Amino acid sequence: MRKSILYLLLMIICLSELYAANRKSFNYYFSHISSADGLSESQVKVILQDSYGFMWFGTKNGLNRYDGTSIQTINCDDYIAGTGNHNISALFEDENRKLWVGTDRGVYIYDPVYDLFTFIDQKTENGEQMGNWVAKITSDHSGNIWILIPDQGVFRYKDEKLYYYAITNKDNIKRESPGAICVRENGEVWIGTAGVGLFLYNPQTDSFLQHHTDKDGNTLMGAHIFSMCDYGDWIALAIHDGELKKYNPKTNTLQTVNAPGGHHTILSDVVCYDQNNRWVCKHAGLFIVEKQTQKVTHLQEDLMHSYSLSDNIIFCIYKDREGGIWLGTKFGGVNHLPNYKLLFERFVPSSSENSLNTRRIRELAEDPEGNIWVGTEDNGINILNPSTGEVAQIKYPESDRKSHLMTQSMSMYDGKIYCGLFKYGLDIIDISNHSIKHLNHQQLNLDEESVYSQLIDSRGRLWVGNAWGLSRAEAGSFDFTRIPEIGLDWIVCMLEDKKGQIWLASMGSGVWKYNPEDDSYKKYVNDTQDLASLSSNSVSSIMEDSRGQIWFSTDRGGICRYNEADDNFTTFSKEQGLPDDVAYKILEDKNHYFWFGTNQGLVKFKPETGDIRVFTTRDGLVGNQFNYNSGLKASNGKFYFGTIDGLIAFNPDDDQRTDSIPPVYITKFSIYNKEVTVHTPNSPLSKSILHTDRITLPYDQSNISFDIALPSYSSARSKECYYKMDPLAA
């Protein structure tokens, strides 16, 4: 029986050209919704977005409504008839915004206004009644609602009347059952069967005409059609345990679709959104087939990759109005691939040898070939190829491999990567052959083993900072001399500005400015009594913007700008709207927006206007906590930021579009922290809270609360609501 093998799935999806173009083969990152999030069952058979914007998930054990934040399980019970069924297999919303729910024992209609389910116990003129497993519910252009029940046949509902069509030989319904339905853009209604071809509905005769053999003698007889969809001039057909085919009714032509890896396996569903790329799913995961090149990308569950598919067995697939893709799986709940306007490429460890070897990202540098060198906190250096997404690792001598793993600073100079290490001096890596020259602190003439910061200035001199101060070596030399003016300040970042001045950031002791003209050092510190002083003595990074202004990222002081004319500072912190006073490395885009990480997400900030946007994991980040000095503006225009959960990359120019504001709904109403519904005894609600505009309460029910929903699933903006309470007129 079909429902017993639904878990063996193949689908084709043709997504929009824009959406496909925005994604590279290595950058499909799914978010997951499971029982831990409130999903009633991990086996999700059907997905639908209603006209309000809510997502509905039909499972083997319950109907779930999702608003982007929380899940509500709704019991599919007709309290008046005394019937109910929680095994949900089909969903459809009609023009009156009522939800049709197919189960394994017939159909229920849900009225969201009154929060009521009604079982359809209606019969046809000949006494047929819908009482078995419902595979599909849909409508056509004439207002007919079609219900496909493989063990019975096809039902049509119109004007409160029910009509029945056996389609095939009623005596052989188990072997020749209707298994798929397709309503084409031209209004045609087609039925696919198990072994006896296609059937086209004729509204004039109210009957179905069989099509099973094309003009060249190619036949569908014996082909078990599990699913079908409109595909331009064609109808795409998923053939169980066979091939993916397409049929052109105008030319009466049947062809096999080129779907590498998808043939001669069990196929059960096909969905087409347009004529571009094809997404193919089966029991071995998800296959993405580029239409022009026929390149195939295989996505599957990866236990080492938290953003992979949560399950290789996929029941259903759905595209929401924002362009996001939803997958219902057998064991892994719901998988969601949002269509973010600002697409974050995410690089995290996985089982692939071509992935990052750790999540703890520290320093970043770019070589002349455009490769991104990724210094980590605990596993050495990774090298990312941006064009392929593949990652390689620097190989260290096994004898002292552990000593090379904790990267603290990194810079590129004269074809070499200078890598400062924790308690192990300096590695100099040749970019061309990855050979390593190691210099320990004694060879460098340093008092302390770590190299926390480094700078090669315009004269070729190498500066290094550690926990015991600052040292400098002349060009071409590694014989360092300690700078006594700095004392024992812990120098964690250095910058040479356009005027040749060198700025030094310390963790705990403020900022130094070195003037090479007179070889002088000036120190700036925080003064709690002076609002124009440095915002914090713990400064993690320094940036010079396109206007020549110097900026500092701090611990517990936000970001801070040096005002040269007044020799003081301007602070931007939580008081000015930042999500956190811990800030990391700042990058500037061409529109003069600053981008920097915090412990509460990624910030996009324009100092002149005060415009602030905060991106979090809900917007596609791998994590909300970023890391020291971990930011890079690459030559291809992309920004790279390291976090404690992995690496992200994005093009800041992609975030120039304005997000639409989602609708706001009240989804839950409580009195004294107890939910009140239309069914609550003595309820003040005559309709569901979603459809209630006014509530009148007695004086002793003044303790009330509401849950708010903003159904949006691909928004690059945090969901925030504000309310205002107005007094009643006297």
N, C-alpha and C positions, 0 to 999 in steps of 0.2 A: 504494500500500500504506500501511496505517496507520502503520507504524513509520517510514516515510520522511517523514511530515509531522507527527510528534508535536510538533515544536517550535512548531507553531501551536496555541495553547492558550487555552481558556477554562474557568474553573472558578467555581463558586459555593461559598462557604463561609459557613456561619452560625455565628458564634462565640458564646460565652457572653455574656449580657447585661452582666455585671459587667465583663468584659474590654473589650467594646465601649464601655461607658460611660466607662471610664477613659482612653480615647484620643480626642484631638481630631484633626480632619482634617489639621492641620499637624504632627502629632507621631508619625509612623511612621518610626522609625529602625531600620534593619537593620544587624546585624553580618554579616560575610562570612567564609566559609571557602573558601579557594582552594588552588591547588597550592603557594603559598608557605607554607601551614600544614600541608602534607603530603598534601593531597587528591590522589588518583592521577590524576584527570582532571577537567576543568572541566565536562564534560557529565554532570549528575547526573539519572538517570532515575527513581529510586525512593528513598524515605526510610522508615525504620522505627525505632521505639524498642522494644528487647527488654525482657523481664521483669526483667533486671538493672538496667536504666536506661540502657544504652549506646545511642547513636544509630548507625544503620547507613546508609551512603550507597552505593547501587549506581550505578556509573558505566559509561561506555562502555569503560573500561579498568581495571576492578578493583573490588573490594569493600572498603569502608573502615569501620572502627569508630572512633567518636569518644567520648571520655569527658568532654568539656568543656574539656580542656586539650590533649591530643595526639591524633593520628590514627595508627591502625595499618592498613596495607594488608594484606589477607589474600587469598592466592591461592586462587581457587576451582578446585582441582585434586584429582581423585581419583587418588592415587598408585598405588593397587592396580589400578584399571582402566586407568590410563594415559591418562585424558582430563582435559580442563579447559576452562574458558571464562571469560573475564574481562569479557564484555559483559553486564552485569547489568541486568535489566529488571523484575524483580519480587522482593519479599521477603515472607516470612510466618514467624511463630514459632508452633509448635504447642504443645500442652499439656505436652509433655515438654521444653520449652525448646530444642527443636532448630529451627534456622533453615533454612527452605526458600528456595532461591535459584533464581529463574528467569533463564535466559539466552536467547540467540538460538539455542541448540541444546539445549533441554531443561532439566531440573530437577536440581539438586544439593541434598543435605541436609547441613547442617553440624552436627556434634556438638561443642559447646563444651567438653565434659568432656575429650575426647580430642583435640580440635583436628584433626578429620578431616572431609573432604568425601567424600560417597558419591554417585555418579551413579545416578539412577533409570533403569535400563535395563529395568525391568519392562514386560511386555506384558499387554494384556487377553486375555480368553479367545479373542477373534477375531484377535489378533495386532497390534492397534494399539499404537503406542509413541509416547511424547512425544519429539519430536525437532526441533521448530521453535521459532520465537520465542514466548516466554511473555509474555503481556500482564498477567496478574493471577493471584495465588494468594490464596485466602481460605478460610474455613471456615464451616460453618453450625452450628446448635444441636444437631444430631445427631452431631457429630463427623466429618462428611464434610469432606475437604479438596478444594476445587475449583480446578482449574488451567485457565485460559482460554488457548488457543492459536489465534489467529484463522485461521491457515492450515490448521488441522486440525479444530478443533471444541473441545468441552469434555470434560475428564477429571475423574472423581471417584475419590478415594482413600479407602478405608475398610478397616480390619482387614487391612492389608497386601495388599489387592486393588485392582486398577486397573480402572475402568469408563470406557467411551467413549460420547459422544453427539455425533452429527453436527449436531444441532439443525436445521440447514437442509438443503437439497438438497446432498448431498455432491458432486455433479457441478458445482455452482455455488458451491462454498465460497469461492472467491476474490472473488466478487461479493456473496455473501450471508453473509459470515463473521460469526460472533459477535464483537462488539467490546467488550462491557461486561458486568459482572456486579454484582449487588446482592443482599446477604443482609440482609433486613429484620429489624427488632426482633421481629416475630412469627414469625420463622423461615423465611419464604418466600424462595426462591431464584429470582431473575429474571435472564434473559439478554437483553441488547440486541444487535441485529444491524445489519448494513449493508443496510437496505432492506426487510426483511421483518418489522419490528415487534419485539414483546417475546415472550419465552417463559418460562412459569412451570413450575417443576419439581414434579411430583407424586410424592411418595415411595412412595405405595401402588402405583402402576403403574410406577414407575421410568422415567418418560418426561416429556417437555415438551409443554405446551399453548400454542399460538400465540395472541397478542393483538395485533391491528394496527389495529382501528377501534373508536372509542368509540360510545356510544349515540346520539350526534348525527351520526354519519357522519364525524367528524374522524379522519383516518388517519395512521398512521406508515409506511405503505407508501412506499418510496422514501426514507425518512429514514434517514440513516446515523448510528446512535447510537454515539457514541464513549465515553461514560461515563454513569454513573447512580449515584444514591445514595438512601437512605431519607430522606424529608423529611416526617415526621409521617404523616399519612394518605396522603401522596402519594409518588411516586417522581420525583425530578428527573432530567431527561434532557438531556444535551448533544448537540445534533444538529450533525454536521459540516456546515459551510458553510450553516448555517441559523439556527435559533432555539433558545433554551433553553426547554424544555417541562417540564410535570409531568403525571403520570398518576395518577389515583385508581382503584385496582383495585376498591374497594367500590362506587363509583358508576359505574364504567366511563366516567370523564370525562377528556378530554385538553384541557389548556389551555397557552397560551403564557405564560411567566414574564416579568414586566416587568423587563428588565435593560438600561437605557439604554446605548448604545454597544457592546452585545455581540451584537446580532443581525446576521444576514446577513454573517457572517464565519466563519472556520474554528474550530469548537468541538471540544474534544477531551477535556475532563475536567470532572467535577462532583463536589464533595465537600460534604456537609452535616453540620454538627455540632449545630445546634439550630434553633430557629424565629425567631431574631432577625435581626441584620444579615446582609447577603449580601456576600461578597467575590467579585468577578468578575475573573478573570485571562484575558488573551489575549496575542497577540503584541505588542500595544502597551503592555504593562505590567499593572498591577493596578488594578481598579476596585472601590471599596467603596460599596455601595448600602445606605443606611439604609432599612429596611423600611417604617417609618411615614411618613417624609417623602419617600422616593425621592430624597433628595439623593445625588449621586454625587461621590465623591472619586477622582481619578485619580492614581495613583502610578506613576512610571516611572524608568528610569535617568536620573540627572543627573550628568554628568561633573564638575560643579562642587560636588557635594554628596556627600561621602564616605560618608554614611549612607543614601543612596538605594538602590534596587534596583541590583544589580550587572549585571543583564541584563533586558531586556524579554521574553525568550523563556523561558517557564517550563514545565518538564516535569511537575512533581509538587508537591504540597503536603501537609503533615503537621502534625498538632497533637499535641504531647507531653503527658505526664501532668501537667506543671506549667502547662499552658495556653499554652506558647510555640508559635509558628508557624514552620515550616521550609519553605523553597521550594527546589526543585532546578531549576537553570537550564541553558540550553544552553551558554553561554559564561562564565557568572559563578560557577560553583561553587554553593555553598549560601548562601542568605540566611536569617538567623535573626531573628525578632522576639520577644524574650523577654517573658514575662509577669511583669515585676517587681512585687513587692509595693509597693515604693516607686518610683513612676513619675517619672523625671526627664524633664521637657520639655527638649528640646535645640534651641537656636537657633544655626545656623551659616550661613555664606554658601552660596548656591546660585546657579543660573542665573536664578532668579526675581528680578524687580525688587523684590519684597516681602519680601526676606530681609535679614539682616545684611550689611553691606558689608565686614566684616573679622572675624577671629577674636579679635583682641587687645582684650579687654574690660577697662576700668579702673573708672570711676565709675558709680554707679547712683543714680537718683532717681525719685520717683513724683509725677505731677502730680495735681490735684484730680479729674480724670476717670478716674484709675486707670491711665493710660498710663505705661509704664516708659521713662524716658530713659536711654539707654545711651551713656555716654562711652567712647570707644575710645582706644587708644594711637596709632593711625596713620591714622584715617579719620573723624574728627569724631564727631558725635552721631547715633545711631539712636533712633527712637521706636517702641517695641513696643506694639501693641494686644493685651493678653492674651486678649481674647475671641475674636479672629480669628486671632491668630498672625502677622498681617501687620506688616511693619516699613517705616517711612518714614525718610528721611534729611533732616537740616537742610541746606539749600542755602546755600553760602557764595559770596561774590563771587569770580569766577574770577581776578581780579587778584591776590589774596593768599590764595587758598583753602588752600594748603599750610600757611600759618601757623596755621590754626584747627584742624588735625587732631589734635594731640596733647593729649588731655584729661588733666589731672592732678588736678582736684578738681571737685566739682559739688554744688550745693545748690539747693533750691527755696524761694523767699521772695516773698510778695506777688504771686503770679501770674507770676513770672519764674524762669528757670533761670540761676543764676550759674555760669559755667563757667570754671575756672582753666586756663590753657594753659601749655604749655612754651615759654619764651622769647618769649611774645607777650601777656602780660598777662591781661585778663579779658574774656570775652564775657557780655553780659546778653541773654538770649533771651526774648522775650515768648511765653508759652505759647499765647495765643489766635491769633496770626498768624505766629509764628516769625520775627518781625523781630529783627535783631541790632544791639545797640549794643556797639561795641568800645571798650575803654579800654586803652591801652598802659601800660607801667610808668611812663613819664614823666607821663602824665595822672593816674596813681594816686599819684604821688610815692613810688614804690618804688625802692630801690637796685638791685634785681635783677629781670630780666624775667619770671621764671616765678612762677606761683601754684600751689604744691603742695598747699595746704590752705586752708580757709576756714571761718568760723563766723559766723553771725548770732546774737548772744546775746539773752537775754531783754529787754535794753534796746534792741534794734534796732541795736546797734553791729556793724560788720563787721570781723572779724579775718581777716588773711591771713598765711600762712606761706610762706616761700620758702627758698632755699638760704643766704640771708644774714640769717635771723632772723625776727622777728615784727613786724607792723605792725597799727595799729588806726585805724579811721575812725568818727567819731560817726554816730549814726543819720541817714540821709538824705544823707550825704556820702560822697564817694569820695576825699577828701583825707586820705591815710593818714599816720600818725605812727609812726615807728619806736619799738619798745619796747626801751630800751637794756639792761634787766636780762637779756634773753635772749641778748644778744651775737650771734654769728654761727652759732648752732645752726640746723641744717636742720630746720625744722618741717614735718612731713608729715601730721599729724592733730591735730584739736582736738575737745574735747567739753565742754559745759557740763552739770554734773551737777544733780541735783534740789536741791541746796543752793545753787546759783548759783556754785560753784567751777568754774573753767575749767582743764582739763587739756590739756597740750601734749605731744605725742609728737615726738621728734626721731629722725632716722636717724643714729645714731652718738654722740649726746651725752646719752642718757637721757630723763627725763621731768620736766616742770615742772608745778607746781600754783599757780594764781593764786587768791588770796583777795580778792574785791572789797571786803570789809568794811574791810580795812586796806591795800588796794592792794599786797599783798606777793606775792612769787614765791619758791617753794621748789623746789629741784632734787633729784631722786633719780637715782642712778647705780648701776651694777653694781659690786660689790666682790667680787672673787674669793675673798676670805677670809671673806665673810659670806654664808651660805646664805639669810638672810632679806632680802637686798638685791634690787634689781631684777635680773631674770634676764639681761637683755641691755641694752646701751646703744642698740641698734638696734631701735626700737619703731615698728611700722607702723600700728597702729590702737588705738582706745580704745573700750570699751563699758561702759555702766552696766547691771547686771542688774536684775531685778524687785525684788530685795531692797535695792537701793541700793549694791551693791558695785561697785567699779571694777576692770575687767579690761583687760589689755594684751596685744596680739599682738606678737610679736617675731621678729626674724631671729636664729636660732641660740640662742634661749632659750625656745622653746615659748610657752605663755601664762602670764600672771602676774596674781595678784590682790593688790590693795592692802588691807592690814589696817589700818583706820583707828585702832582702839584701840591698837595697838602701833606704828603708823606704820612698818610694814615690809611685806614681800611674801611670798607663797607661790607657788612655781613648780610648774607641771605641764609636763613635757617627755617626751622619749623614755624617761627613767628611770621615769616613771609609766605608760608604755604608748603614748604618742603615736607615730604613724608617722614623725614628722619634727619637728625643732626649729625649722623655719621655719613660722610660722603667720600667717594673714591674718585678715581681719575676722570678728568673732564675732557671731552672732545667737543669741537665746534663744527657745525655744518655750514653750508654755504649761505644759509638764510640767517646766520648768527644765532641759532638756537644752540644751547649747551646741552649735552647729553652726559649723564654720569650716573653711576650706580650708587645705591645706598644699601642699608640692611632691610629696606622695605620696598625694594623694586628699583626699576630704571626710571630716571627722571629726564624729561625734556623741558628745558627752562629757557625763557628769554628774559634776561635781566631788565631790558629797557621797558618791557610791558608788564612784567610779572606773570606772564602766561606760563602755567605749569601743567604738565600732564605726567601721570605716573603709570607705568606699565608693570604688570605683575605676571605671575604664572597664569592667571586667567586670560592674559593677552598673548600667551605663547612662550614666556620665558621658561628656562629650565629650572630656575630658582630665583628667589627674591633677594638673597644676600650675595653681594658682589665682593670683590677682593681688592687688596691694595695694589695700586699702580698697574692694574690689569685692564688696559684699554689701548686700542690701536686704530688709527685712521689709515686704511690701506690705500694703495695706489689705484685700485679699481673703484674707489668711492665708498666702499663698505666700511662700516664700523664694526670692530670686534671688541667684545667685553668678556672678561673671565669672571666666573662666579665660583662658589664652593660646590656647585652642582653641575658644572660643565661650562662650555663655551657657547656664546651666541654670536651671530653675525646678521647684519641687516643693512639695507640702503636707507639712510635717513630721508632721501628725497621721496621715498614711497609714502611718507606720512604727511603729505600735503593736502589730503582729502579730509573732508569733515564727516564725522560719523553721524548717522541719523539717530534721533532720540527715540528709544523704544517706548511703547505704550506702558503706562503704569497701572497696575491692578492691585486691588486689595483682595488677597486670597484667603485670609483667615481672620476671624473676628472672635475675640475672647472677652469674657466678663470674669473678673477675679481669676485670671489665668486659666479658665476653663473654656475650651472652644465651644462656640455656639453656632449651630447650623440651622437651616430651615426645618430640620427634623427634630431639633431639640425641644422637649416639652416646654410649653409656654414661651417659645422663642419669639423675640421681637422681629425676626426676619420672616417675611412672606415669600421672598425669593432668596437664592443663594447670594452670599456676600459679594460675589463678582458682579451681580446684576442689581445690587441694592444701592440707591442714591441717598437715602435718608433713613436714619434710625432714631426712634424716639424711645428713651429709657426713663424709668422712674429714678428718684433721687438716690435710692439705695443700690443702684447698679452703675455707679459713676466710675468704678475702676475698670477701665477697658483697655484693650490693646489690639493692634492690627499687624498682620504680616503683609509685606509689600513685595510684589514681583515685577520685574522689568524683563520680559521675555526677549532676550538678545543673546546670541551664542557665539558671535564672531566679532563683537565690538572691541575696538582698541581703546576703549575708555572705561574707566572704573564706573560701576553702577552706584550712583549716589542719589538719594531722594531727600528733598527738603519739604517741610510742611509748615503751615502757618495756621494758628488757631484764632478765629475771629469771635468776639463776644456776640451773643444773641441780642437782637434789638429789644429794647425795653417794651 
